Amino acid sequence: MSAPTVDVPAVHPVDEKLPALKMATSGLQHVAAMYAGVVAPPLIVGAAAGLSATDLTFLTGACLFTAGLATFLQTLGFWKIGARLPFVNGVTFAGVAPMTAIIASAKDKSDALPMIFGAVMVAGVLGFLAAPVFCKAVRFFPPVVTGSVITLIGVSLLPVAFGWAQGPDASAHDYGSATNLTLAGLTLLIVLLLRRFTRGFLKQIAVLLGLIVGTLIAIPFGVTDFSPVAKAAVVGFPAPFHFGAPQFHIAAILSMCVVMVVSMTESTADMLALGEIVERPSDERTIAAGLRADTLGSALSPVFNGFMCSAFAQNIGLVAMTRIRSRFVVAAGGGFLVLMGLCPAAAALIAVVPRPVLGGAGVVLFGSVAASGIQTLVRAGLDKDNNVLIVAVSLAVGIIPITAPGFYHAFPDTAKIVLDSGISTGCVTAVLLNLVFNHLGRGRDAQDVTHPMEAGEELASAH
C-alpha cells in the first residue's frame, strides 16, 4: 500500500526566487525605472544648499545607498517591519519643496542640511509609532477607492515621463526638440515591438532592453554623456553625518511631519495597488508592516546623509507590465542601489541613459499603472450612481495639480505640500466620499463597501 501523497502548497509568485541572471536583469530594470526619481531630490536640494560638485555627488550617492537599505527593509523585512512585496523605496519628491524652504530659512547655509536631517529623523520616529493606527484606514479602501487612486497614480506620473522625453533641462535650447522627442518615440516603439514579438525572458526585460538600445541610438546624436563615469570615483562610502550632526528645529520638524503624513498616505495607496496587481491583497497587518519599513528607513536615512524614504509608484507599473512579482527581484534592485551608493562610478553609469530615452520607457511604465487602476474600477460597481460620483470627483480633484499647477498658489506653503500632491488629495477625496455615500446612514450598501481583502480574493479566484 503506497503512502498517501501530501500536497505541498505552491510558492506564491511574490515569494518566488528566480534564477540569478533573471533576478539581476529584472532588478536592474527596477533601478533604471526609479533612478531619475532618486537622484532628482538630492540634486535640487543640494544645489539650493550651495554644495560643491564633490559634495553634490556625495549626497546623490548617499540617497542611492539609503534607498537600497529602505528597499531591503520593505522587500525582505524582519519582525513586523516590511510589507514583503515587490516594493521599491527611495527619496520622496514630496519633501523637496519644504526642504528647500528650510534651506532658505537657515541663517547659515552650513546648518541647512543638519536641520533637514534632524527633522526627517523625528518625523520618521513619529511615523513609525503611528503606523499601527494609520493602517486601520485600510477598510475604507474598497475597489471604488483603490481603483480611483491607482488610476491617479498612473495619470500623475505620466507628466514626469513627458518631461523626461523633452530633455533633462527645461532651460536648455534643445528642450523638447525633435531629436529628443524622436529618441523618446523610438524607445517607446522598441519596447512595444519587444513586448509584441518576443517571448519569455526577453519579453519580461523589454524595458531594460529598450533603455539599452535607446541609449546606443542616442550616441550619434550627441545626447549621451559618458563624462560622469570618467570623473566618478570607483569606491566611496557615505560616512555618517558627513554634513554635521543633526539639528532639531520645531518649524522644520513640523513641516517634515506634514510630508510624512503625505508619504504614508501615498504608501498606503501604493501598497493597496501593488497588492491587487500581484494578487496578494494588502491587509491591515501588511500595510502596518510596510509603513514601519517606510518610516524606519526615513529615520535611519539621515544617519547616512539621505532624505525621507517612500514608495516609488513607477515601479508598480513595471511589476504590472512584466508580471514578474517576486519581491526578491526588487531586493536585487535594492542591492544594486547599495552598490551604486558605494561605487559612484557605477551610479554614474546608470546616469548615462539619456532622459528622453527614459521618458519613452516611462510612458509604458506609468501608463500600465493607470490601466491597472481602470481594471480595478471595472469591478467596483460603477453601475451604481454613488460609485460613479466617487470616481468622477476624486479623479477631478486628483488631476488639479497636473492640469492647473498654480491652482493652490494662494494657500500657505504647508497646505500646498498636501494639495499639490494629486495622489494624496484624490485619495482623501475618494475615502471621504466613500464614507458619505456608502458608509453613513442609509447610503450604505454592502456590495459597495467590499473589503479590499475580499475583493482581492475574488480577483485571485478569477485567475
C-alpha positions in Angstrom: 0.0 0.0 0.0 1.5 3.3 -1.1 1.9 6.2 1.3 -0.7 8.9 0.9 0.5 11.9 -1.1 0.7 15.2 0.6 0.0 18.3 -1.4 2.8 20.8 -1.0 1.5 24.3 -1.2 2.8 26.2 -4.2 5.0 29.1 -3.6 3.3 32.4 -4.3 4.9 34.4 -7.1 5.7 37.1 -4.6 7.9 34.7 -2.7 9.4 33.0 -5.7 13.2 33.0 -6.1 14.1 33.3 -9.8 17.4 32.2 -11.5 20.3 34.5 -10.8 20.6 36.1 -14.3 16.8 36.8 -14.5 16.9 38.1 -10.9 19.8 40.5 -11.7 18.5 41.8 -15.0 14.9 42.3 -13.7 16.3 44.0 -10.7 18.3 46.4 -13.0 15.0 47.2 -14.7 13.6 48.5 -11.4 16.7 50.6 -10.8 16.5 52.1 -14.3 12.8 52.9 -13.8 13.4 54.7 -10.5 16.9 56.1 -10.8 15.9 59.6 -12.0 13.4 59.9 -9.2 16.0 59.0 -6.6 18.7 61.4 -7.8 16.5 64.4 -8.6 15.7 65.4 -5.0 19.3 65.5 -3.8 20.4 67.4 -6.9 17.7 70.0 -6.3 18.2 70.3 -2.6 22.0 70.1 -2.8 22.0 72.9 -5.4 19.8 75.0 -3.1 22.2 74.4 -0.2 25.1 75.6 -2.4 27.0 72.3 -2.2 30.2 71.9 -4.3 30.2 69.4 -7.2 32.0 66.9 -4.9 29.5 67.2 -2.1 26.6 67.1 -4.5 28.0 63.8 -5.9 28.4 62.5 -2.3 24.8 63.5 -1.4 23.4 61.7 -4.5 25.4 58.6 -3.7 24.1 58.7 -0.1 20.5 58.8 -1.3 21.1 55.8 -3.6 22.6 53.9 -0.7 19.8 54.7 1.7 17.2 53.9 -1.0 18.7 50.4 -1.3 18.6 49.9 2.5 15.0 51.1 2.7 14.1 48.7 -0.2 15.7 45.8 1.8 13.5 46.7 4.7 10.4 46.7 2.6 11.0 43.5 0.5 12.9 41.2 2.9 11.8 42.7 6.2 12.2 41.4 9.7 9.9 41.1 12.7 6.8 43.2 11.9 8.7 45.5 9.6 8.4 45.3 5.8 5.4 44.6 3.5 7.4 41.8 1.9 6.0 42.8 -1.5 8.0 43.8 -4.7 8.0 47.4 -3.3 10.8 49.9 -4.2 11.6 52.6 -1.7 13.5 55.8 -2.3 13.7 59.5 -1.6 10.2 61.1 -1.8 9.8 64.1 -4.0 7.1 65.4 -1.7 9.8 66.6 0.6 11.7 68.8 -2.0 9.6 72.0 -1.5 9.7 72.0 2.3 13.4 71.1 2.4 14.3 74.0 0.1 12.1 76.2 2.3 14.1 75.0 5.3 17.4 75.9 3.5 16.0 79.3 2.7 15.2 79.9 6.4 18.6 78.9 7.6 20.8 81.8 8.8 23.9 79.8 7.9 23.7 77.5 4.8 26.1 75.0 6.5 23.3 74.4 9.1 20.6 73.7 6.5 21.2 70.0 5.8 21.7 69.2 9.5 18.3 70.9 10.2 16.7 68.8 7.4 18.3 65.6 8.7 17.1 66.2 12.3 13.6 67.0 11.1 13.4 63.8 9.0 14.7 61.7 11.9 12.0 63.0 14.2 9.3 62.6 11.6 10.4 59.1 10.9 10.2 58.0 14.5 6.8 59.6 15.0 5.6 57.9 11.8 6.9 54.5 13.0 4.9 54.9 16.2 1.8 55.9 14.3 1.9 53.1 11.7 -0.4 50.6 13.7 -3.1 53.3 13.9 -2.6 54.7 10.4 -3.1 51.2 8.8 -6.6 50.9 10.2 -7.8 53.0 7.3 -7.5 50.0 5.0 -11.2 49.1 5.5 -12.1 52.4 3.9 -10.3 51.5 0.7 -12.8 49.3 -1.3 -12.3 48.8 -5.1 -14.0 52.1 -5.9 -11.4 53.9 -3.8 -8.4 51.9 -4.7 -9.3 51.9 -8.4 -9.5 55.7 -8.4 -6.2 56.1 -6.5 -4.3 53.6 -8.7 -5.6 55.4 -11.8 -4.5 58.7 -10.3 -1.0 57.3 -9.5 -0.5 56.4 -13.2 -2.0 59.7 -14.5 0.1 61.7 -12.1 3.3 60.0 -13.2 2.7 60.4 -16.9 3.7 64.1 -16.9 7.0 63.0 -15.4 7.6 60.7 -18.4 6.6 63.5 -20.8 9.1 65.9 -19.1 11.8 63.3 -19.4 11.0 62.9 -23.1 11.7 66.6 -23.7 15.1 66.6 -22.1 16.9 66.9 -18.7 16.9 70.7 -18.5 13.8 72.9 -19.3 16.1 75.9 -19.8 18.3 74.2 -22.4 18.0 75.2 -26.1 17.2 71.6 -27.2 14.4 71.1 -24.6 11.5 69.5 -26.4 13.5 69.4 -29.7 12.6 67.0 -32.5 15.7 65.0 -31.6 14.7 64.4 -28.0 11.1 63.6 -28.9 12.3 61.2 -31.7 14.6 59.3 -29.2 11.7 59.0 -26.8 9.4 57.8 -29.5 11.9 55.3 -30.8 12.5 53.9 -27.3 8.7 53.5 -26.8 8.5 51.8 -30.2 11.3 49.4 -29.3 9.7 48.4 -26.0 6.4 47.8 -27.8 8.0 45.7 -30.5 9.9 43.7 -28.0 6.7 43.1 -26.0 4.8 42.1 -29.2 7.4 39.9 -30.9 9.5 38.3 -28.2 8.6 35.7 -25.6 9.6 34.6 -22.1 12.5 36.2 -20.5 13.2 38.7 -23.4 9.6 39.9 -23.2 9.9 40.4 -19.5 13.0 42.6 -19.7 11.7 44.6 -22.7 12.0 47.9 -20.8 15.7 47.3 -19.9 16.5 46.2 -23.5 14.6 49.3 -24.7 16.7 51.6 -22.5 20.0 49.9 -23.7 19.1 50.1 -27.4 17.7 53.7 -27.0 20.9 54.8 -25.3 23.0 53.3 -28.1 20.8 55.0 -30.7 21.3 58.3 -28.9 25.1 58.2 -29.1 25.4 59.5 -32.7 23.0 62.4 -31.8 25.4 63.6 -29.1 22.8 63.2 -26.4 24.6 60.5 -24.4 27.2 61.9 -22.0 29.8 59.5 -20.6 31.9 62.1 -18.8 30.2 61.4 -15.4 31.6 57.9 -15.5 35.1 59.1 -16.2 35.1 61.6 -13.4 33.4 59.4 -10.7 35.4 57.6 -8.1 35.4 53.8 -8.1 34.8 53.4 -4.3 33.1 55.7 -1.8 31.1 55.3 1.4 28.5 57.7 2.8 30.2 58.5 6.1 27.7 59.0 8.8 26.7 62.7 9.4 29.1 63.9 6.7 27.4 67.3 6.7 27.3 67.7 10.5 25.3 66.4 13.5 21.5 66.7 13.1 19.9 69.8 14.4 16.3 69.9 15.8 14.2 72.9 15.0 10.4 72.9 15.7 9.4 74.6 12.4 11.5 72.2 10.3 10.2 69.2 12.2 6.5 70.3 11.8 7.0 70.7 8.0 8.6 67.3 7.6 5.9 65.7 9.8 3.3 67.0 7.2 5.4 65.4 4.5 5.5 62.2 6.5 1.6 62.1 6.6 1.5 62.7 2.8 4.1 60.0 2.3 2.3 57.5 4.5 -1.0 58.2 2.6 0.6 57.6 -0.7 2.4 54.5 0.5 -0.9 53.0 1.8 -2.4 53.6 -1.6 0.6 52.2 -3.4 0.6 49.0 -1.2 -3.1 48.5 -1.9 -2.4 49.0 -5.6 0.5 46.6 -5.6 -1.4 44.0 -3.6 -4.1 43.9 -6.3 -1.5 43.6 -9.1 0.4 40.8 -7.5 -2.8 39.1 -6.3 -1.8 39.2 -2.6 -4.2 41.9 -1.3 -2.7 44.2 1.4 -4.5 43.8 4.7 -4.0 45.9 7.8 -1.1 43.9 9.0 0.7 44.2 5.7 0.1 47.9 5.5 1.3 48.5 9.1 4.5 46.5 8.4 5.0 48.4 5.1 4.6 51.8 6.9 7.0 50.7 9.6 9.6 50.0 6.9 8.9 53.4 5.2 9.2 55.3 8.5 12.2 53.3 9.9 14.0 53.8 6.6 13.3 57.5 6.8 14.5 57.7 10.4 17.8 55.9 9.6 18.4 57.6 6.3 19.8 60.9 7.7 22.5 58.9 9.5 24.0 58.2 6.1 23.1 61.7 4.8 19.9 60.6 3.0 16.4 62.1 3.0 12.9 60.8 3.7 12.1 57.5 2.0 8.8 56.4 0.5 7.3 54.1 -2.1 8.1 54.5 -5.7 4.9 54.3 -7.7 6.6 54.0 -11.1 8.0 50.6 -10.2 4.4 49.3 -9.6 3.9 49.9 -13.4 6.9 47.7 -14.1 5.5 44.9 -12.0 2.1 45.3 -13.7 3.7 45.2 -17.2 6.3 42.4 -16.8 4.2 40.3 -14.4 7.4 39.5 -12.5 6.0 39.6 -9.0 9.0 38.3 -7.0 9.9 40.5 -4.1 13.4 39.1 -4.3 13.8 40.7 -7.7 13.2 44.1 -6.2 15.5 43.2 -3.3 18.2 42.5 -6.0 17.4 46.0 -7.3 18.0 47.3 -3.8 21.3 45.6 -3.8 22.3 47.4 -7.0 21.3 50.7 -5.3 23.5 50.0 -2.3 26.4 49.1 -4.7 25.9 52.3 -6.6 25.9 54.2 -3.4 29.3 52.6 -2.5 30.6 52.9 -6.1 30.0 56.4 -7.6 31.3 55.2 -11.0 28.5 52.6 -11.2 25.9 55.1 -10.2 27.2 57.4 -13.0 26.9 54.5 -15.5 23.2 54.3 -14.9 23.0 58.1 -15.3 24.3 57.7 -18.8 20.8 56.8 -20.0 19.6 60.0 -21.7 16.5 61.5 -20.2 14.4 61.3 -23.4 15.1 57.5 -23.6 13.9 57.2 -20.1 10.8 59.2 -21.0 9.9 56.8 -23.8 10.1 53.8 -21.5 8.2 55.8 -18.8 5.2 56.2 -21.0 4.7 52.4 -20.9 5.5 52.0 -17.2 3.3 54.8 -15.9 0.5 54.1 -18.4 0.4 50.5 -17.1 -0.3 51.8 -13.6 -3.3 53.8 -14.9 -4.5 50.7 -16.8 -4.3 48.6 -13.6 -6.5 51.2 -11.9 -9.1 51.0 -14.7 -9.1 47.3 -14.3 -9.9 47.7 -10.6 -12.7 50.2 -11.4 -14.3 47.7 -13.8 -15.3 45.6 -10.8 -16.0 48.5 -8.5 -19.8 48.5 -9.1 -19.9 51.5 -11.5 -23.5 50.6 -12.3 -24.3 52.5 -9.1 -24.6 56.2 -9.3 -22.9 56.7 -5.9 -19.8 55.0 -7.1 -19.7 56.9 -10.4 -19.8 60.2 -8.4 -17.0 59.0 -6.1 -14.8 58.2 -9.1 -15.7 61.3 -11.0 -15.0 63.8 -8.2 -11.9 62.1 -6.8 -10.3 61.9 -10.3 -11.2 65.5 -11.0 -9.7 66.7 -7.7 -6.6 64.5 -8.1 -5.7 65.9 -11.6 -5.9 69.5 -10.5 -2.2 69.8 -9.7 -1.5 68.3 -13.2 -3.8 70.4 -15.3 -3.7 73.6 -13.2 -0.3 73.7 -11.4 -0.9 77.1 -9.9 -4.4 76.3 -8.6 -3.4 76.4 -4.9 -0.9 79.3 -5.2 -2.8 81.4 -2.6 -2.6 78.7 0.1 0.2 78.5 2.7 3.2 76.5 1.8 2.4 73.9 4.4 -1.0 73.3 2.9 0.4 73.2 -0.6 2.6 70.2 0.4 -0.6 68.2 0.6 -2.7 70.0 -2.0 0.0 69.8 -4.7 0.0 66.0 -4.5 -2.8 64.8 -6.7 -2.4 61.3 -5.4 -3.0 62.5 -1.8 -5.9 64.8 -2.5 -7.5 62.3 -4.8 -7.1 59.6 -2.2 -8.5 61.7 0.6 -11.4 62.8 -1.6 -12.2 59.2 -2.6 -12.1 58.0 1.0 -14.4 60.8 2.3 -16.9 60.4 -0.5 -17.0 56.6 0.0 -17.7 57.3 3.7 -20.5 59.7 2.9 -22.2 57.7 0.2 -21.5 54.1 1.2 -21.0 54.0 4.9 -23.0 56.7 6.6 -26.8 56.5 7.1 -29.0 54.8 4.5 -26.4 55.2 1.8 -24.5 52.2 3.0 -24.6 49.3 0.6 -22.8 46.1 1.5 -22.0 45.4 -2.1 -20.4 48.9 -2.5 -18.1 48.6 0.5 -16.4 45.3 -0.2 -13.2 45.0 1.9 -10.0 45.1 -0.2 -9.1 41.7 1.1 -12.3 40.2 -0.1 -12.0 41.9 -3.4 -8.5 40.5 -3.9 -9.7 37.0 -3.1 -12.4 37.4 -5.8 -9.8 38.5 -8.3 -7.4 35.7 -7.4 -10.2 33.1 -7.8 -11.0 34.5 -11.2 -7.4 33.7 -12.3 
